Amino acid sequence: MAAGGFLVGLIIKRAYQSIDELWRKHDDVTEKLTNMAIELPKNYASRNDLTRAIDIIHDRFDKLDEKLDKKL
């Protein structure tokens, strides 16, 4: 009977250790995702920057188009 109690205790202990390990991994993944979400906007152009750059490109094409029209 003591051996059965020991085995049940051992199984419960291992189950709790496994659950704790899963929670640690969950916390690590959550922290990595949070850090990625914070860092991601720093690596890409903002919508306003992209819009401004596209406007500059369109203006240059308009000027080139005007020059071509004058020559033809």
C-alpha positions as CSV (number, residue, x, y, z in Angstrom):
1,M,0.0,0.0,0.0
2,A,2.9,2.3,0.8
3,A,4.4,1.6,-2.6
4,G,1.1,2.4,-4.3
5,G,0.9,5.7,-2.5
6,F,4.5,6.4,-3.4
7,L,3.9,5.7,-7.1
8,V,0.7,7.9,-7.1
9,G,2.7,10.7,-5.4
10,L,5.5,10.3,-8.0
11,I,3.1,10.5,-10.9
12,I,1.4,13.6,-9.5
13,K,4.7,15.2,-8.9
14,R,5.8,14.5,-12.5
15,A,2.5,15.8,-13.8
16,Y,2.9,19.1,-11.9
17,Q,6.5,19.4,-13.2
18,S,5.3,18.9,-16.7
19,I,2.6,21.5,-16.3
20,D,5.2,24.0,-14.8
21,E,7.5,23.4,-17.8
22,L,4.7,24.0,-20.2
23,W,3.8,27.3,-18.5
24,R,7.5,28.4,-18.6
25,K,7.6,27.6,-22.4
26,H,4.3,29.5,-22.8
27,D,5.7,32.5,-21.0
28,D,8.8,32.4,-23.1
29,V,6.8,32.3,-26.3
30,T,4.5,35.1,-25.1
31,E,7.5,37.3,-24.2
32,K,9.1,36.7,-27.6
33,L,5.9,37.5,-29.4
34,T,5.5,40.7,-27.4
35,N,9.1,41.8,-28.1
36,M,8.6,41.0,-31.8
37,A,5.4,43.1,-31.9
38,I,7.2,46.0,-30.3
39,E,10.2,45.8,-32.6
40,L,8.4,45.1,-35.9
41,P,7.2,48.7,-36.5
42,K,10.8,49.9,-36.1
43,N,12.0,47.7,-39.1
44,Y,9.4,48.8,-41.6
45,A,8.4,52.1,-43.2
46,S,5.4,53.8,-41.7
47,R,2.3,54.4,-43.9
48,N,3.0,58.1,-43.9
49,D,6.6,57.6,-45.0
50,L,5.6,55.3,-47.8
51,T,2.9,57.7,-49.0
52,R,5.3,60.6,-49.0
53,A,7.9,58.5,-51.0
54,I,5.3,57.4,-53.5
55,D,4.1,61.1,-53.9
56,I,7.7,62.1,-54.7
57,I,8.1,59.4,-57.3
58,H,4.8,60.4,-58.9
59,D,5.9,64.0,-59.0
60,R,9.1,63.0,-60.8
61,F,7.3,60.9,-63.3
62,D,4.9,63.9,-64.0
63,K,7.9,66.1,-64.6
64,L,9.5,63.5,-66.9
65,D,6.2,63.2,-68.7
66,E,6.0,67.0,-69.2
67,K,9.5,67.1,-70.6
68,L,8.7,64.3,-73.0
69,D,5.6,66.1,-74.1
70,K,7.6,69.3,-74.8
71,K,10.1,67.5,-76.9
72,L,7.5,65.7,-79.0
